[in-house]
Amino acid sequence: HLHPRAITERLLRRIVAKLLRAGVLDPSKNIVNTGSWIGDNALPWALMMETLRPNNPGKVIAIDPSEKYIKDTVDLANVNGIGNICAQIGILSSAMTEVHFSGGSTEHISVYNKQQVMNGPAQRREQFQRQGTWKNAITLDSLNLQSSLSLLHIDVEGHEGELLIGARETIQSSRPIIITEGYDDWDPIPVDENDKHVLAILMDELHYVSGDTIPEYCGANKNARNRIWWPDVETKDAAMAVVGKDLERKELVPWIAVDLPELG
């Protein structure tokens, strides 16, 4: 059974909705939503794309390691008559290999490849020796999306850099807008190692022009933020004409919607 909860990350959803309506995100192209939970982002995005392009909507590809969450996503899509969603159980990483996570559940997990486990702190190695589980991962490039991707939304609990390594070909051919989650205030540059990795891949290797922090708490961790990355100057300029005021807010929007002030 699904249990209702307060709406979270409302500013993120507002920004994506505005970009879809304005055509900065092409609603006839595809969205990949990783760490998709029960489809709380994927389903509204798919429905909006169907509304905006009723004859040829793009698909939302929702990927999550939890069989339960993917089943919930499919059930919700069926109940709401949403046909342009593809829900898939899986973990995206840098290669078609095994990744490690701790515990017996695949709900809200943090995953590590073998090198990260072996080179990580002793406490992590000991934890995985006691209760670790290996699971096969795939790469985004293996999905053969080619140039059809408009948005890549990544929420993978610290595995963002590894996912991006396995997505290079897709990103190069599609040049999508990318949203990542991090645990760093970037003042003025990131100090978190994963955020440094993300910055190096997107800016140095894939030549994205810049990224903007969405001024909103995106988790219970007070340092958690979403960051939106622009593939080129033209896309950034078009986007900022639509969502610039949202991204330039001085006061952070709370994570839980019940505390959310009017956005205007």
C-alpha positions in Angstrom: 0.0 0.0 0.0 1.1 3.5 -0.8 1.1 6.1 2.0 0.7 9.8 1.2 3.4 12.2 2.3 4.0 15.9 2.0 5.2 17.1 -1.4 9.0 17.6 -1.5 11.3 19.3 -3.9 8.5 21.5 -5.2 10.9 24.1 -6.7 12.7 21.4 -8.7 9.4 20.2 -10.1 8.3 23.8 -10.9 11.5 24.5 -12.8 11.2 21.3 -14.9 7.5 22.0 -15.6 8.4 25.6 -16.8 11.2 24.3 -19.0 8.8 21.7 -20.6 6.1 24.3 -21.2 8.5 26.7 -22.8 10.0 24.1 -25.0 13.5 24.4 -23.5 13.0 20.8 -22.6 11.6 19.1 -25.7 8.5 17.2 -24.6 8.8 15.0 -27.7 12.1 13.7 -26.5 12.9 11.4 -23.6 13.7 11.9 -19.9 15.8 9.5 -17.8 14.9 9.7 -14.1 17.4 7.6 -12.0 16.7 6.8 -8.4 13.0 7.3 -9.4 11.4 6.0 -6.2 7.7 5.4 -6.8 7.6 7.8 -9.8 6.9 11.0 -7.9 8.9 12.9 -10.5 8.6 10.5 -13.5 4.8 10.2 -13.6 4.0 14.0 -13.5 6.7 14.6 -16.1 5.3 11.9 -18.4 1.7 13.2 -18.0 2.8 16.7 -18.8 4.7 15.5 -21.9 1.5 13.7 -23.1 -0.5 16.8 -22.5 2.0 19.0 -24.4 2.6 16.6 -27.3 -0.5 14.3 -27.4 0.4 12.9 -30.8 4.1 12.2 -30.2 5.1 12.5 -26.5 8.6 11.5 -25.4 9.0 8.8 -22.8 10.1 9.0 -19.2 12.5 6.1 -18.4 12.3 5.6 -14.6 15.1 3.5 -13.1 15.3 2.3 -9.5 17.0 -0.6 -7.8 13.9 -1.5 -5.8 11.4 -4.0 -7.3 8.8 -2.7 -4.9 9.2 0.9 -6.0 9.1 0.0 -9.7 5.9 -2.0 -9.2 4.4 1.0 -7.4 5.4 3.2 -10.4 3.8 0.8 -12.9 0.6 0.6 -10.7 0.3 4.4 -10.5 0.9 4.8 -14.2 -1.9 2.3 -14.9 -4.3 3.9 -12.5 -3.7 7.3 -14.0 -3.7 6.1 -17.7 -0.1 7.3 -18.3 1.3 5.3 -21.2 4.6 7.0 -22.0 6.6 5.7 -19.1 9.1 2.9 -19.0 9.8 1.7 -15.5 12.9 -0.5 -15.1 14.6 -2.2 -12.1 18.3 -1.4 -12.2 21.4 0.4 -11.0 23.3 2.7 -13.4 27.1 2.8 -13.0 30.3 3.4 -14.9 30.4 -0.1 -16.4 28.4 -3.3 -16.9 29.7 -4.8 -13.7 28.8 -5.6 -10.1 28.3 -2.9 -7.5 28.1 -3.3 -3.7 25.5 -2.0 -1.2 24.9 -2.8 2.4 21.8 -4.4 3.9 19.2 -6.7 2.5 16.9 -4.1 1.0 17.3 -2.2 -2.3 15.3 0.8 -1.1 17.2 4.1 -0.9 20.6 2.4 -1.1 24.1 3.9 -1.7 26.2 1.8 -4.1 29.9 1.4 -4.6 32.0 -0.3 -7.3 34.7 -2.7 -6.2 37.5 -0.1 -6.4 35.5 2.3 -4.2 35.0 -0.5 -1.6 38.6 -1.5 -1.6 40.0 2.0 -1.6 37.4 3.4 0.9 37.6 3.8 4.6 38.2 0.7 6.7 34.8 1.1 8.3 33.1 0.8 4.9 35.1 -2.3 4.0 34.2 -3.9 7.3 30.5 -3.0 6.9 30.4 -4.6 3.5 32.2 -7.7 4.7 29.5 -8.1 7.4 26.3 -7.3 5.4 27.2 -6.3 1.9 25.4 -7.5 -1.2 26.6 -7.5 -4.8 24.2 -6.6 -7.6 24.7 -6.2 -11.4 24.8 -2.7 -12.8 24.3 -1.4 -16.3 25.4 1.8 -18.0 23.1 4.5 -19.4 25.0 4.1 -22.7 23.8 0.5 -22.9 20.2 1.8 -23.2 21.0 3.1 -26.7 19.1 6.3 -26.3 21.4 8.0 -28.8 20.2 11.6 -29.5 16.7 11.3 -28.0 17.4 12.5 -24.5 16.3 16.0 -23.3 16.7 15.6 -19.5 18.8 13.4 -17.3 17.8 13.5 -13.6 20.2 11.8 -11.3 19.4 11.0 -7.6 21.7 8.0 -6.8 23.0 8.7 -3.2 26.6 9.7 -4.1 27.1 7.5 -7.2 26.6 10.4 -9.6 30.1 10.5 -10.9 30.2 6.8 -11.7 26.9 7.0 -13.4 28.1 9.9 -15.6 31.2 7.9 -16.7 28.8 5.2 -18.1 26.7 7.9 -19.8 29.4 9.8 -21.7 28.3 8.6 -25.2 24.6 9.4 -24.6 25.4 12.8 -23.1 27.7 13.7 -26.0 25.1 12.7 -28.6 22.0 14.2 -26.8 23.5 17.1 -24.9 20.6 17.0 -22.3 20.0 19.3 -19.4 21.3 17.4 -16.4 20.2 17.6 -12.8 22.4 16.0 -10.1 22.1 15.9 -6.3 25.0 16.7 -4.1 26.0 17.4 -0.5 28.0 20.5 -0.9 27.2 24.2 -0.8 29.8 25.0 -3.5 31.0 28.2 -1.8 32.7 29.0 -4.1 33.8 25.6 -5.3 32.9 22.0 -4.2 34.8 20.3 -1.4 32.9 17.0 -1.4 34.8 14.4 -3.4 31.8 13.2 -5.4 30.8 16.7 -6.3 34.3 17.4 -7.5 34.1 14.3 -9.6 30.8 15.4 -11.1 32.2 18.9 -11.9 35.3 17.4 -13.6 33.2 15.1 -15.8 30.6 17.6 -16.9 32.7 20.7 -17.2 36.2 19.4 -18.2 35.4 16.3 -20.1 31.9 16.9 -21.5 32.2 20.7 -21.8 29.0 21.7 -20.2 29.1 25.5 -19.8 28.0 25.9 -16.2 25.7 24.6 -13.4 23.3 26.4 -11.1 22.3 25.3 -7.7 18.5 25.1 -7.2 17.9 27.1 -4.0 16.0 24.4 -2.2 16.8 21.8 0.4 16.5 18.4 -1.4 16.6 16.0 1.5 16.8 15.6 5.2 20.5 16.4 5.0 20.7 20.2 5.4 23.6 20.4 2.8 21.7 18.4 0.1 21.0 20.5 -3.0 20.0 19.8 -6.6 22.2 21.3 -9.3 21.1 21.9 -12.9 23.7 21.8 -15.6 23.6 23.5 -19.0 25.1 21.9 -22.1 25.6 25.2 -24.0 25.2 28.9 -23.8 22.1 29.0 -26.0 20.3 26.5 -23.7 21.2 28.3 -20.6 20.1 31.7 -21.9 16.7 30.2 -23.0 16.3 28.5 -19.7 17.2 31.6 -17.6 14.6 33.6 -19.5 12.1 31.2 -18.1 13.4 30.1 -14.7 16.0 32.7 -13.8 14.0 34.2 -11.0 13.5 30.7 -9.5 17.2 30.0 -9.5 18.1 33.4 -8.2 16.0 33.2 -5.0 18.0 34.4 -2.0 16.1 32.3 0.6 16.3 28.5 0.4 13.0 26.8 -0.2 12.3 24.2 2.5 12.3 20.5 1.6 8.7 19.8 2.7 6.0 21.6 0.8 3.9 22.4 3.9 6.6 25.0 4.8 6.9 26.3 1.3 6.2 30.1 0.8 4.6 31.3 -2.4 7.0 31.1 -5.3 5.2 33.9 -7.4 
